[in-house]
Amino acid sequence: MARLRPGVLGNAVDPGWVPTKMGGPNAPDDLELGHRTQEWLAAGDDPEALTTGGYWYHRERQEPHRAVHDEAFQDRLLRALAQETGTAL
């Protein structure tokens, strides 16, 4: 999304494996930390939070899988999602 909407800040957040109905009661990550990065990116004025195209885990920028940087893969994924949902970006 960051590539397609250059005027909009767009990031991905990994909340971790948190104890929810989906994660289960024995998930090791802190549920509280799971959403703090999202809040920080959405509402923060920290210069580090005012970046785009990042992949974040507990307020630390991580390097995602290398396929993430493959624009042809990105385009195929967006086409598949549009076909499945009936909503093109």
HTML snippet that shows the backbone in 3Dmol.js (N, CA, C, O; Angstrom):
<script src="https://3Dmol.org/build/3Dmol-min.js"></script>
<div id="view" style="width:600px;height:400px;position:relative"></div>
<script>
const pdb = `
ATOM      1  N   MET A   1       0.824  -1.196   0.000  1.00  0.00           N
ATOM      2  CA  MET A   1       0.000   0.000   0.000  1.00  0.00           C
ATOM      3  C   MET A   1       0.860   1.248   0.000  1.00  0.00           C
ATOM      4  O   MET A   1       0.514   2.242  -0.639  1.00  0.00           O
ATOM      5  N   ALA A   2       1.974   1.207   0.709  1.00  0.00           N
ATOM      6  CA  ALA A   2       2.833   2.390   0.779  1.00  0.00           C
ATOM      7  C   ALA A   2       3.300   2.791  -0.615  1.00  0.00           C
ATOM      8  O   ALA A   2       3.420   3.981  -0.907  1.00  0.00           O
ATOM      9  N   ARG A   3       3.562   1.826  -1.469  1.00  0.00           N
ATOM     10  CA  ARG A   3       4.007   2.116  -2.844  1.00  0.00           C
ATOM     11  C   ARG A   3       2.885   2.734  -3.662  1.00  0.00           C
ATOM     12  O   ARG A   3       3.138   3.617  -4.482  1.00  0.00           O
ATOM     13  N   LEU A   4       1.661   2.294  -3.459  1.00  0.00           N
ATOM     14  CA  LEU A   4       0.533   2.758  -4.269  1.00  0.00           C
ATOM     15  C   LEU A   4      -0.057   4.078  -3.793  1.00  0.00           C
ATOM     16  O   LEU A   4      -0.703   4.782  -4.569  1.00  0.00           O
ATOM     17  N   ARG A   5       0.155   4.414  -2.544  1.00  0.00           N
ATOM     18  CA  ARG A   5      -0.390   5.650  -1.965  1.00  0.00           C
ATOM     19  C   ARG A   5       0.745   6.446  -1.321  1.00  0.00           C
ATOM     20  O   ARG A   5       0.845   6.493  -0.095  1.00  0.00           O
ATOM     21  N   PRO A   6       1.603   7.072  -2.131  1.00  0.00           N
ATOM     22  CA  PRO A   6       2.787   7.740  -1.578  1.00  0.00           C
ATOM     23  C   PRO A   6       2.481   8.894  -0.631  1.00  0.00           C
ATOM     24  O   PRO A   6       3.349   9.255   0.164  1.00  0.00           O
ATOM     25  N   GLY A   7       1.319   9.477  -0.675  1.00  0.00           N
ATOM     26  CA  GLY A   7       0.981  10.573   0.219  1.00  0.00           C
ATOM     27  C   GLY A   7       0.396  10.122   1.551  1.00  0.00           C
ATOM     28  O   GLY A   7       0.067  10.948   2.401  1.00  0.00           O
ATOM     29  N   VAL A   8       0.268   8.815   1.729  1.00  0.00           N
ATOM     30  CA  VAL A   8      -0.342   8.261   2.938  1.00  0.00           C
ATOM     31  C   VAL A   8       0.684   7.364   3.628  1.00  0.00           C
ATOM     32  O   VAL A   8       1.334   6.546   2.978  1.00  0.00           O
ATOM     33  N   LEU A   9       0.828   7.518   4.937  1.00  0.00           N
ATOM     34  CA  LEU A   9       1.724   6.643   5.674  1.00  0.00           C
ATOM     35  C   LEU A   9       1.087   5.265   5.796  1.00  0.00           C
ATOM     36  O   LEU A   9      -0.051   5.138   6.248  1.00  0.00           O
ATOM     37  N   GLY A  10       1.816   4.244   5.396  1.00  0.00           N
ATOM     38  CA  GLY A  10       1.306   2.885   5.465  1.00  0.00           C
ATOM     39  C   GLY A  10       2.363   1.945   5.999  1.00  0.00           C
ATOM     40  O   GLY A  10       3.473   1.893   5.469  1.00  0.00           O
ATOM     41  N   ASN A  11       2.037   1.205   7.035  1.00  0.00           N
ATOM     42  CA  ASN A  11       2.956   0.271   7.659  1.00  0.00           C
ATOM     43  C   ASN A  11       2.228  -1.015   8.005  1.00  0.00           C
ATOM     44  O   ASN A  11       1.001  -1.043   8.098  1.00  0.00           O
ATOM     45  N   ALA A  12       2.993  -2.076   8.194  1.00  0.00           N
ATOM     46  CA  ALA A  12       2.448  -3.346   8.661  1.00  0.00           C
ATOM     47  C   ALA A  12       2.924  -3.558  10.094  1.00  0.00           C
ATOM     48  O   ALA A  12       4.057  -3.223  10.441  1.00  0.00           O
ATOM     49  N   VAL A  13       2.044  -4.119  10.922  1.00  0.00           N
ATOM     50  CA  VAL A  13       2.369  -4.350  12.324  1.00  0.00           C
ATOM     51  C   VAL A  13       2.145  -5.819  12.658  1.00  0.00           C
ATOM     52  O   VAL A  13       1.084  -6.377  12.381  1.00  0.00           O
ATOM     53  N   ASP A  14       3.155  -6.433  13.253  1.00  0.00           N
ATOM     54  CA  ASP A  14       3.043  -7.785  13.785  1.00  0.00           C
ATOM     55  C   ASP A  14       2.808  -7.638  15.280  1.00  0.00           C
ATOM     56  O   ASP A  14       3.731  -7.264  16.003  1.00  0.00           O
ATOM     57  N   PRO A  15       1.598  -7.921  15.770  1.00  0.00           N
ATOM     58  CA  PRO A  15       1.337  -7.757  17.199  1.00  0.00           C
ATOM     59  C   PRO A  15       1.953  -8.857  18.046  1.00  0.00           C
ATOM     60  O   PRO A  15       1.953  -8.772  19.274  1.00  0.00           O
ATOM     61  N   GLY A  16       2.475  -9.881  17.403  1.00  0.00           N
ATOM     62  CA  GLY A  16       3.026 -11.009  18.132  1.00  0.00           C
ATOM     63  C   GLY A  16       1.972 -12.082  18.339  1.00  0.00           C
ATOM     64  O   GLY A  16       0.815 -11.926  17.949  1.00  0.00           O
ATOM     65  N   TRP A  17       2.387 -13.149  18.946  1.00  0.00           N
ATOM     66  CA  TRP A  17       1.484 -14.251  19.264  1.00  0.00           C
ATOM     67  C   TRP A  17       0.917 -13.946  20.638  1.00  0.00           C
ATOM     68  O   TRP A  17       1.551 -14.200  21.663  1.00  0.00           O
ATOM     69  N   VAL A  18      -0.280 -13.399  20.638  1.00  0.00           N
ATOM     70  CA  VAL A  18      -0.871 -12.890  21.877  1.00  0.00           C
ATOM     71  C   VAL A  18      -2.033 -13.763  22.348  1.00  0.00           C
ATOM     72  O   VAL A  18      -2.688 -14.420  21.539  1.00  0.00           O
ATOM     73  N   PRO A  19      -2.286 -13.767  23.653  1.00  0.00           N
ATOM     74  CA  PRO A  19      -3.351 -14.604  24.214  1.00  0.00           C
ATOM     75  C   PRO A  19      -4.743 -14.040  23.931  1.00  0.00           C
ATOM     76  O   PRO A  19      -5.292 -13.270  24.718  1.00  0.00           O
ATOM     77  N   THR A  20      -5.291 -14.439  22.803  1.00  0.00           N
ATOM     78  CA  THR A  20      -6.658 -14.090  22.415  1.00  0.00           C
ATOM     79  C   THR A  20      -7.382 -15.398  22.100  1.00  0.00           C
ATOM     80  O   THR A  20      -6.807 -16.475  22.255  1.00  0.00           O
ATOM     81  N   LYS A  21      -8.619 -15.314  21.665  1.00  0.00           N
ATOM     82  CA  LYS A  21      -9.322 -16.529  21.262  1.00  0.00           C
ATOM     83  C   LYS A  21      -8.570 -17.230  20.131  1.00  0.00           C
ATOM     84  O   LYS A  21      -8.480 -18.457  20.100  1.00  0.00           O
ATOM     85  N   MET A  22      -8.033 -16.438  19.207  1.00  0.00           N
ATOM     86  CA  MET A  22      -7.298 -17.029  18.095  1.00  0.00           C
ATOM     87  C   MET A  22      -5.916 -17.513  18.531  1.00  0.00           C
ATOM     88  O   MET A  22      -5.486 -18.590  18.118  1.00  0.00           O
ATOM     89  N   GLY A  23      -5.218 -16.741  19.355  1.00  0.00           N
ATOM     90  CA  GLY A  23      -3.868 -17.087  19.773  1.00  0.00           C
ATOM     91  C   GLY A  23      -3.799 -18.136  20.853  1.00  0.00           C
ATOM     92  O   GLY A  23      -2.784 -18.817  21.004  1.00  0.00           O
ATOM     93  N   GLY A  24      -4.876 -18.271  21.606  1.00  0.00           N
ATOM     94  CA  GLY A  24      -4.908 -19.250  22.681  1.00  0.00           C
ATOM     95  C   GLY A  24      -4.368 -18.690  23.991  1.00  0.00           C
ATOM     96  O   GLY A  24      -3.638 -17.699  23.988  1.00  0.00           O
ATOM     97  N   PRO A  25      -4.718 -19.307  25.093  1.00  0.00           N
ATOM     98  CA  PRO A  25      -4.335 -18.785  26.408  1.00  0.00           C
ATOM     99  C   PRO A  25      -2.839 -18.904  26.720  1.00  0.00           C
ATOM    100  O   PRO A  25      -2.346 -18.221  27.618  1.00  0.00           O
ATOM    101  N   ASN A  26      -2.120 -19.751  26.003  1.00  0.00           N
ATOM    102  CA  ASN A  26      -0.696 -19.955  26.293  1.00  0.00           C
ATOM    103  C   ASN A  26       0.229 -19.176  25.373  1.00  0.00           C
ATOM    104  O   ASN A  26       1.440 -19.397  25.384  1.00  0.00           O
ATOM    105  N   ALA A  27      -0.326 -18.262  24.574  1.00  0.00           N
ATOM    106  CA  ALA A  27       0.512 -17.458  23.681  1.00  0.00           C
ATOM    107  C   ALA A  27       1.501 -16.646  24.525  1.00  0.00           C
ATOM    108  O   ALA A  27       1.119 -16.076  25.547  1.00  0.00           O
ATOM    109  N   PRO A  28       2.770 -16.591  24.102  1.00  0.00           N
ATOM    110  CA  PRO A  28       3.806 -15.997  24.949  1.00  0.00           C
ATOM    111  C   PRO A  28       3.928 -14.472  24.923  1.00  0.00           C
ATOM    112  O   PRO A  28       4.534 -13.893  25.824  1.00  0.00           O
ATOM    113  N   ASP A  29       3.365 -13.813  23.911  1.00  0.00           N
ATOM    114  CA  ASP A  29       3.534 -12.363  23.840  1.00  0.00           C
ATOM    115  C   ASP A  29       2.541 -11.640  24.740  1.00  0.00           C
ATOM    116  O   ASP A  29       1.540 -12.213  25.170  1.00  0.00           O
ATOM    117  N   ASP A  30       2.831 -10.385  25.015  1.00  0.00           N
ATOM    118  CA  ASP A  30       2.028  -9.537  25.883  1.00  0.00           C
ATOM    119  C   ASP A  30       0.911  -8.893  25.069  1.00  0.00           C
ATOM    120  O   ASP A  30       1.177  -8.169  24.109  1.00  0.00           O
ATOM    121  N   LEU A  31      -0.327  -9.154  25.445  1.00  0.00           N
ATOM    122  CA  LEU A  31      -1.472  -8.592  24.734  1.00  0.00           C
ATOM    123  C   LEU A  31      -1.416  -7.070  24.715  1.00  0.00           C
ATOM    124  O   LEU A  31      -1.778  -6.452  23.714  1.00  0.00           O
ATOM    125  N   GLU A  32      -0.975  -6.471  25.789  1.00  0.00           N
ATOM    126  CA  GLU A  32      -0.870  -5.009  25.876  1.00  0.00           C
ATOM    127  C   GLU A  32       0.107  -4.465  24.836  1.00  0.00           C
ATOM    128  O   GLU A  32      -0.175  -3.454  24.193  1.00  0.00           O
ATOM    129  N   LEU A  33       1.248  -5.123  24.665  1.00  0.00           N
ATOM    130  CA  LEU A  33       2.242  -4.661  23.685  1.00  0.00           C
ATOM    131  C   LEU A  33       1.761  -4.853  22.254  1.00  0.00           C
ATOM    132  O   LEU A  33       2.224  -4.167  21.342  1.00  0.00           O
ATOM    133  N   GLY A  34       0.841  -5.776  22.058  1.00  0.00           N
ATOM    134  CA  GLY A  34       0.341  -6.065  20.720  1.00  0.00           C
ATOM    135  C   GLY A  34      -0.284  -4.873  20.027  1.00  0.00           C
ATOM    136  O   GLY A  34      -0.145  -4.730  18.812  1.00  0.00           O
ATOM    137  N   HIS A  35      -0.959  -4.026  20.753  1.00  0.00           N
ATOM    138  CA  HIS A  35      -1.639  -2.892  20.118  1.00  0.00           C
ATOM    139  C   HIS A  35      -0.882  -1.569  20.287  1.00  0.00           C
ATOM    140  O   HIS A  35      -1.201  -0.595  19.604  1.00  0.00           O
ATOM    141  N   ARG A  36       0.074  -1.518  21.146  1.00  0.00           N
ATOM    142  CA  ARG A  36       0.784  -0.249  21.391  1.00  0.00           C
ATOM    143  C   ARG A  36       1.514   0.268  20.160  1.00  0.00           C
ATOM    144  O   ARG A  36       1.554   1.477  19.934  1.00  0.00           O
ATOM    145  N   THR A  37       2.089  -0.618  19.365  1.00  0.00           N
ATOM    146  CA  THR A  37       2.776  -0.184  18.145  1.00  0.00           C
ATOM    147  C   THR A  37       1.780   0.436  17.175  1.00  0.00           C
ATOM    148  O   THR A  37       2.075   1.451  16.544  1.00  0.00           O
ATOM    149  N   GLN A  38       0.611  -0.164  17.053  1.00  0.00           N
ATOM    150  CA  GLN A  38      -0.416   0.379  16.164  1.00  0.00           C
ATOM    151  C   GLN A  38      -0.817   1.784  16.617  1.00  0.00           C
ATOM    152  O   GLN A  38      -0.937   2.691  15.793  1.00  0.00           O
ATOM    153  N   GLU A  39      -1.019   1.962  17.899  1.00  0.00           N
ATOM    154  CA  GLU A  39      -1.385   3.281  18.433  1.00  0.00           C
ATOM    155  C   GLU A  39      -0.272   4.296  18.181  1.00  0.00           C
ATOM    156  O   GLU A  39      -0.531   5.426  17.765  1.00  0.00           O
ATOM    157  N   TRP A  40       0.955   3.886  18.435  1.00  0.00           N
ATOM    158  CA  TRP A  40       2.115   4.763  18.264  1.00  0.00           C
ATOM    159  C   TRP A  40       2.245   5.218  16.813  1.00  0.00           C
ATOM    160  O   TRP A  40       2.511   6.391  16.553  1.00  0.00           O
ATOM    161  N   LEU A  41       2.058   4.299  15.868  1.00  0.00           N
ATOM    162  CA  LEU A  41       2.153   4.666  14.456  1.00  0.00           C
ATOM    163  C   LEU A  41       0.983   5.558  14.023  1.00  0.00           C
ATOM    164  O   LEU A  41       1.163   6.489  13.238  1.00  0.00           O
ATOM    165  N   ALA A  42      -0.197   5.270  14.532  1.00  0.00           N
ATOM    166  CA  ALA A  42      -1.387   6.001  14.095  1.00  0.00           C
ATOM    167  C   ALA A  42      -1.489   7.391  14.698  1.00  0.00           C
ATOM    168  O   ALA A  42      -1.956   8.318  14.036  1.00  0.00           O
ATOM    169  N   ALA A  43      -1.061   7.550  15.939  1.00  0.00           N
ATOM    170  CA  ALA A  43      -1.304   8.814  16.621  1.00  0.00           C
ATOM    171  C   ALA A  43      -0.041   9.515  17.102  1.00  0.00           C
ATOM    172  O   ALA A  43      -0.111  10.626  17.628  1.00  0.00           O
ATOM    173  N   GLY A  44       1.096   8.886  16.929  1.00  0.00           N
ATOM    174  CA  GLY A  44       2.318   9.460  17.463  1.00  0.00           C
ATOM    175  C   GLY A  44       2.893  10.573  16.608  1.00  0.00           C
ATOM    176  O   GLY A  44       2.633  10.660  15.408  1.00  0.00           O
ATOM    177  N   ASP A  45       3.677  11.417  17.251  1.00  0.00           N
ATOM    178  CA  ASP A  45       4.382  12.463  16.501  1.00  0.00           C
ATOM    179  C   ASP A  45       5.885  12.235  16.564  1.00  0.00           C
ATOM    180  O   ASP A  45       6.669  13.104  16.183  1.00  0.00           O
ATOM    181  N   ASP A  46       6.284  11.056  17.048  1.00  0.00           N
ATOM    182  CA  ASP A  46       7.681  10.655  17.052  1.00  0.00           C
ATOM    183  C   ASP A  46       8.142  10.559  15.588  1.00  0.00           C
ATOM    184  O   ASP A  46       7.479   9.902  14.786  1.00  0.00           O
ATOM    185  N   PRO A  47       9.244  11.189  15.232  1.00  0.00           N
ATOM    186  CA  PRO A  47       9.715  11.136  13.834  1.00  0.00           C
ATOM    187  C   PRO A  47       9.858   9.709  13.305  1.00  0.00           C
ATOM    188  O   PRO A  47       9.625   9.456  12.123  1.00  0.00           O
ATOM    189  N   GLU A  48      10.237   8.784  14.177  1.00  0.00           N
ATOM    190  CA  GLU A  48      10.375   7.397  13.737  1.00  0.00           C
ATOM    191  C   GLU A  48       9.015   6.796  13.360  1.00  0.00           C
ATOM    192  O   GLU A  48       8.941   5.933  12.485  1.00  0.00           O
ATOM    193  N   ALA A  49       7.951   7.248  14.012  1.00  0.00           N
ATOM    194  CA  ALA A  49       6.612   6.752  13.714  1.00  0.00           C
ATOM    195  C   ALA A  49       6.036   7.390  12.455  1.00  0.00           C
ATOM    196  O   ALA A  49       5.073   6.872  11.889  1.00  0.00           O
ATOM    197  N   LEU A  50       6.596   8.478  12.020  1.00  0.00           N
ATOM    198  CA  LEU A  50       6.087   9.182  10.843  1.00  0.00           C
ATOM    199  C   LEU A  50       6.787   8.712   9.578  1.00  0.00           C
ATOM    200  O   LEU A  50       7.112   9.515   8.703  1.00  0.00           O
ATOM    201  N   THR A  51       7.019   7.401   9.485  1.00  0.00           N
ATOM    202  CA  THR A  51       7.635   6.795   8.317  1.00  0.00           C
ATOM    203  C   THR A  51       6.609   5.927   7.618  1.00  0.00           C
ATOM    204  O   THR A  51       5.515   5.712   8.140  1.00  0.00           O
ATOM    205  N   THR A  52       6.948   5.432   6.457  1.00  0.00           N
ATOM    206  CA  THR A  52       6.016   4.608   5.699  1.00  0.00           C
ATOM    207  C   THR A  52       6.742   3.397   5.129  1.00  0.00           C
ATOM    208  O   THR A  52       7.961   3.403   4.957  1.00  0.00           O
ATOM    209  N   GLY A  53       5.959   2.355   4.838  1.00  0.00           N
ATOM    210  CA  GLY A  53       6.517   1.154   4.232  1.00  0.00           C
ATOM    211  C   GLY A  53       7.264   0.255   5.189  1.00  0.00           C
ATOM    212  O   GLY A  53       8.058  -0.584   4.763  1.00  0.00           O
ATOM    213  N   GLY A  54       7.022   0.417   6.481  1.00  0.00           N
ATOM    214  CA  GLY A  54       7.742  -0.384   7.463  1.00  0.00           C
ATOM    215  C   GLY A  54       6.979  -1.613   7.918  1.00  0.00           C
ATOM    216  O   GLY A  54       5.766  -1.726   7.740  1.00  0.00           O
ATOM    217  N   TYR A  55       7.718  -2.517   8.502  1.00  0.00           N
ATOM    218  CA  TYR A  55       7.164  -3.713   9.130  1.00  0.00           C
ATOM    219  C   TYR A  55       7.613  -3.659  10.588  1.00  0.00           C
ATOM    220  O   TYR A  55       8.810  -3.711  10.872  1.00  0.00           O
ATOM    221  N   TRP A  56       6.665  -3.556  11.505  1.00  0.00           N
ATOM    222  CA  TRP A  56       6.964  -3.256  12.904  1.00  0.00           C
ATOM    223  C   TRP A  56       6.543  -4.380  13.839  1.00  0.00           C
ATOM    224  O   TRP A  56       5.524  -5.037  13.628  1.00  0.00           O
ATOM    225  N   TYR A  57       7.347  -4.586  14.874  1.00  0.00           N
ATOM    226  CA  TYR A  57       7.050  -5.521  15.949  1.00  0.00           C
ATOM    227  C   TYR A  57       7.485  -4.860  17.249  1.00  0.00           C
ATOM    228  O   TYR A  57       8.672  -4.600  17.448  1.00  0.00           O
ATOM    229  N   HIS A  58       6.543  -4.591  18.124  1.00  0.00           N
ATOM    230  CA  HIS A  58       6.809  -3.967  19.423  1.00  0.00           C
ATOM    231  C   HIS A  58       7.675  -2.707  19.285  1.00  0.00           C
ATOM    232  O   HIS A  58       8.701  -2.555  19.948  1.00  0.00           O
ATOM    233  N   ARG A  59       7.221  -1.810  18.399  1.00  0.00           N
ATOM    234  CA  ARG A  59       7.842  -0.503  18.146  1.00  0.00           C
ATOM    235  C   ARG A  59       9.270  -0.587  17.617  1.00  0.00           C
ATOM    236  O   ARG A  59      10.027   0.380  17.701  1.00  0.00           O
ATOM    237  N   GLU A  60       9.631  -1.730  17.078  1.00  0.00           N
ATOM    238  CA  GLU A  60      10.934  -1.879  16.445  1.00  0.00           C
ATOM    239  C   GLU A  60      10.726  -2.288  14.999  1.00  0.00           C
ATOM    240  O   GLU A  60      10.013  -3.248  14.706  1.00  0.00           O
ATOM    241  N   ARG A  61      11.355  -1.553  14.103  1.00  0.00           N
ATOM    242  CA  ARG A  61      11.233  -1.867  12.680  1.00  0.00           C
ATOM    243  C   ARG A  61      12.010  -3.146  12.398  1.00  0.00           C
ATOM    244  O   ARG A  61      13.163  -3.295  12.801  1.00  0.00           O
ATOM    245  N   GLN A  62      11.357  -4.062  11.700  1.00  0.00           N
ATOM    246  CA  GLN A  62      11.932  -5.362  11.369  1.00  0.00           C
ATOM    247  C   GLN A  62      12.112  -5.469   9.864  1.00  0.00           C
ATOM    248  O   GLN A  62      11.503  -4.721   9.100  1.00  0.00           O
ATOM    249  N   GLU A  63      12.941  -6.391   9.452  1.00  0.00           N
ATOM    250  CA  GLU A  63      13.093  -6.674   8.025  1.00  0.00           C
ATOM    251  C   GLU A  63      12.120  -7.799   7.675  1.00  0.00           C
ATOM    252  O   GLU A  63      12.239  -8.905   8.203  1.00  0.00           O
ATOM    253  N   PRO A  64      11.160  -7.526   6.792  1.00  0.00           N
ATOM    254  CA  PRO A  64      10.196  -8.566   6.427  1.00  0.00           C
ATOM    255  C   PRO A  64      10.820  -9.580   5.465  1.00  0.00           C
ATOM    256  O   PRO A  64      11.964  -9.429   5.036  1.00  0.00           O
ATOM    257  N   HIS A  65      10.065 -10.587   5.145  1.00  0.00           N
ATOM    258  CA  HIS A  65      10.486 -11.579   4.155  1.00  0.00           C
ATOM    259  C   HIS A  65      10.820 -10.854   2.849  1.00  0.00           C
ATOM    260  O   HIS A  65      10.165  -9.875   2.492  1.00  0.00           O
ATOM    261  N   ARG A  66      11.834 -11.335   2.147  1.00  0.00           N
ATOM    262  CA  ARG A  66      12.299 -10.632   0.940  1.00  0.00           C
ATOM    263  C   ARG A  66      11.229 -10.532  -0.151  1.00  0.00           C
ATOM    264  O   ARG A  66      11.291  -9.627  -0.983  1.00  0.00           O
ATOM    265  N   ALA A  67      10.264 -11.431  -0.163  1.00  0.00           N
ATOM    266  CA  ALA A  67       9.198 -11.383  -1.173  1.00  0.00           C
ATOM    267  C   ALA A  67       8.373 -10.108  -1.060  1.00  0.00           C
ATOM    268  O   ALA A  67       7.746  -9.677  -2.028  1.00  0.00           O
ATOM    269  N   VAL A  68       8.376  -9.510   0.124  1.00  0.00           N
ATOM    270  CA  VAL A  68       7.606  -8.284   0.341  1.00  0.00           C
ATOM    271  C   VAL A  68       8.072  -7.164  -0.593  1.00  0.00           C
ATOM    272  O   VAL A  68       7.281  -6.302  -0.976  1.00  0.00           O
ATOM    273  N   HIS A  69       9.340  -7.179  -0.952  1.00  0.00           N
ATOM    274  CA  HIS A  69       9.903  -6.124  -1.798  1.00  0.00           C
ATOM    275  C   HIS A  69       9.727  -6.401  -3.294  1.00  0.00           C
ATOM    276  O   HIS A  69      10.120  -5.575  -4.118  1.00  0.00           O
ATOM    277  N   ASP A  70       9.157  -7.521  -3.650  1.00  0.00           N
ATOM    278  CA  ASP A  70       8.951  -7.921  -5.047  1.00  0.00           C
ATOM    279  C   ASP A  70       7.650  -7.287  -5.556  1.00  0.00           C
ATOM    280  O   ASP A  70       6.555  -7.720  -5.196  1.00  0.00           O
ATOM    281  N   GLU A  71       7.786  -6.259  -6.394  1.00  0.00           N
ATOM    282  CA  GLU A  71       6.594  -5.529  -6.848  1.00  0.00           C
ATOM    283  C   GLU A  71       5.660  -6.393  -7.682  1.00  0.00           C
ATOM    284  O   GLU A  71       4.445  -6.200  -7.635  1.00  0.00           O
ATOM    285  N   ALA A  72       6.193  -7.336  -8.438  1.00  0.00           N
ATOM    286  CA  ALA A  72       5.326  -8.234  -9.210  1.00  0.00           C
ATOM    287  C   ALA A  72       4.489  -9.086  -8.264  1.00  0.00           C
ATOM    288  O   ALA A  72       3.307  -9.318  -8.517  1.00  0.00           O
ATOM    289  N   PHE A  73       5.098  -9.553  -7.173  1.00  0.00           N
ATOM    290  CA  PHE A  73       4.361 -10.314  -6.156  1.00  0.00           C
ATOM    291  C   PHE A  73       3.286  -9.437  -5.520  1.00  0.00           C
ATOM    292  O   PHE A  73       2.149  -9.871  -5.335  1.00  0.00           O
ATOM    293  N   GLN A  74       3.651  -8.208  -5.191  1.00  0.00           N
ATOM    294  CA  GLN A  74       2.683  -7.282  -4.601  1.00  0.00           C
ATOM    295  C   GLN A  74       1.475  -7.116  -5.513  1.00  0.00           C
ATOM    296  O   GLN A  74       0.331  -7.175  -5.062  1.00  0.00           O
ATOM    297  N   ASP A  75       1.739  -6.909  -6.801  1.00  0.00           N
ATOM    298  CA  ASP A  75       0.653  -6.704  -7.753  1.00  0.00           C
ATOM    299  C   ASP A  75      -0.226  -7.945  -7.891  1.00  0.00           C
ATOM    300  O   ASP A  75      -1.449  -7.831  -7.976  1.00  0.00           O
ATOM    301  N   ARG A  76       0.389  -9.134  -7.915  1.00  0.00           N
ATOM    302  CA  ARG A  76      -0.402 -10.381  -7.987  1.00  0.00           C
ATOM    303  C   ARG A  76      -1.276 -10.536  -6.742  1.00  0.00           C
ATOM    304  O   ARG A  76      -2.440 -10.924  -6.837  1.00  0.00           O
ATOM    305  N   LEU A  77      -0.712 -10.233  -5.591  1.00  0.00           N
ATOM    306  CA  LEU A  77      -1.472 -10.332  -4.345  1.00  0.00           C
ATOM    307  C   LEU A  77      -2.653  -9.367  -4.351  1.00  0.00           C
ATOM    308  O   LEU A  77      -3.765  -9.747  -3.984  1.00  0.00           O
ATOM    309  N   LEU A  78      -2.423  -8.137  -4.758  1.00  0.00           N
ATOM    310  CA  LEU A  78      -3.511  -7.156  -4.784  1.00  0.00           C
ATOM    311  C   LEU A  78      -4.600  -7.549  -5.782  1.00  0.00           C
ATOM    312  O   LEU A  78      -5.785  -7.342  -5.521  1.00  0.00           O
ATOM    313  N   ARG A  79      -4.201  -8.117  -6.926  1.00  0.00           N
ATOM    314  CA  ARG A  79      -5.204  -8.583  -7.897  1.00  0.00           C
ATOM    315  C   ARG A  79      -6.025  -9.731  -7.316  1.00  0.00           C
ATOM    316  O   ARG A  79      -7.243  -9.770  -7.487  1.00  0.00           O
ATOM    317  N   ALA A  80      -5.364 -10.665  -6.631  1.00  0.00           N
ATOM    318  CA  ALA A  80      -6.075 -11.798  -6.031  1.00  0.00           C
ATOM    319  C   ALA A  80      -7.034 -11.316  -4.947  1.00  0.00           C
ATOM    320  O   ALA A  80      -8.164 -11.797  -4.858  1.00  0.00           O
ATOM    321  N   LEU A  81      -6.589 -10.372  -4.124  1.00  0.00           N
ATOM    322  CA  LEU A  81      -7.461  -9.839  -3.074  1.00  0.00           C
ATOM    323  C   LEU A  81      -8.651  -9.098  -3.669  1.00  0.00           C
ATOM    324  O   LEU A  81      -9.772  -9.210  -3.172  1.00  0.00           O
ATOM    325  N   ALA A  82      -8.406  -8.344  -4.730  1.00  0.00           N
ATOM    326  CA  ALA A  82      -9.510  -7.628  -5.394  1.00  0.00           C
ATOM    327  C   ALA A  82     -10.522  -8.604  -5.973  1.00  0.00           C
ATOM    328  O   ALA A  82     -11.730  -8.381  -5.898  1.00  0.00           O
ATOM    329  N   GLN A  83     -10.012  -9.695  -6.555  1.00  0.00           N
ATOM    330  CA  GLN A  83     -10.907 -10.689  -7.133  1.00  0.00           C
ATOM    331  C   GLN A  83     -11.739 -11.363  -6.041  1.00  0.00           C
ATOM    332  O   GLN A  83     -12.937 -11.580  -6.219  1.00  0.00           O
ATOM    333  N   GLU A  84     -11.114 -11.691  -4.928  1.00  0.00           N
ATOM    334  CA  GLU A  84     -11.819 -12.368  -3.836  1.00  0.00           C
ATOM    335  C   GLU A  84     -12.843 -11.467  -3.141  1.00  0.00           C
ATOM    336  O   GLU A  84     -13.913 -11.926  -2.740  1.00  0.00           O
ATOM    337  N   THR A  85     -12.509 -10.188  -3.004  1.00  0.00           N
ATOM    338  CA  THR A  85     -13.381  -9.284  -2.243  1.00  0.00           C
ATOM    339  C   THR A  85     -14.299  -8.440  -3.116  1.00  0.00           C
ATOM    340  O   THR A  85     -15.286  -7.880  -2.638  1.00  0.00           O
ATOM    341  N   GLY A  86     -13.963  -8.355  -4.401  1.00  0.00           N
ATOM    342  CA  GLY A  86     -14.729  -7.478  -5.282  1.00  0.00           C
ATOM    343  C   GLY A  86     -14.390  -6.012  -5.074  1.00  0.00           C
ATOM    344  O   GLY A  86     -15.139  -5.135  -5.504  1.00  0.00           O
ATOM    345  N   THR A  87     -13.274  -5.738  -4.421  1.00  0.00           N
ATOM    346  CA  THR A  87     -12.861  -4.367  -4.127  1.00  0.00           C
ATOM    347  C   THR A  87     -11.432  -4.141  -4.600  1.00  0.00           C
ATOM    348  O   THR A  87     -10.490  -4.717  -4.054  1.00  0.00           O
ATOM    349  N   ALA A  88     -11.280  -3.317  -5.597  1.00  0.00           N
ATOM    350  CA  ALA A  88      -9.941  -2.990  -6.095  1.00  0.00           C
ATOM    351  C   ALA A  88      -9.434  -1.760  -5.347  1.00  0.00           C
ATOM    352  O   ALA A  88     -10.219  -0.899  -4.949  1.00  0.00           O
ATOM    353  N   LEU A  89      -8.136  -1.686  -5.163  1.00  0.00           N
ATOM    354  CA  LEU A  89      -7.546  -0.545  -4.483  1.00  0.00           C
ATOM    355  C   LEU A  89      -7.183   0.530  -5.478  1.00  0.00           C
ATOM    356  O   LEU A  89      -6.669   1.580  -5.092  1.00  0.00           O
TER     357      LEU A  89
END
`;
const viewer = $3Dmol.createViewer("view");
viewer.addModel(pdb, "pdb");
viewer.setStyle({}, {cartoon: {color: "spectrum"}});
viewer.zoomTo();
viewer.render();
</script>
